[in-house]
Amino acid sequence: MIIPSTLSDWELAYYYTLTQDDIEVIRRRRRDHNRLRFAIQICLFRYPGWSLSDIKNVPDKVINYVANQLQVDASEFK
C-alpha cells in the first residue's frame, strides 16, 4: 500500500496534524526515533487507516511534517 507523495498542503495538515493529547502521549516515549515512529503510526491509523507495516514507503513530506510538530530530526525515522 502506498501513500501518495503528491498530498496537498491542506491534506497534509488535515490528516497528519497531531493534537495536544497526541503529543503528550508521544512524549512519553524515550528516544526521538521512538517518538517519531509512534507519531507516524498514529497518523497512519487515522489516514489511510493502515499500520506502518502495511505501508511500503512513507513520503518524506509526511515524515518532515510530523517531525516538525515534535521538534525532532526527520532522519530519526530511518
BELMO-V422570 format. One line per field, one symbol per residue. psi: psi as a letter, one per 20 degrees, with the letter a starting at -180 (. if undefined). A space follows every 10 residues. Layout:
psi: ???
This chain:
psi: qpppikprhg gggghjpqrh gghgghiiqh qghggghggg ggghhgojkr rhiiphppqh gggggghhhi lrphihh.
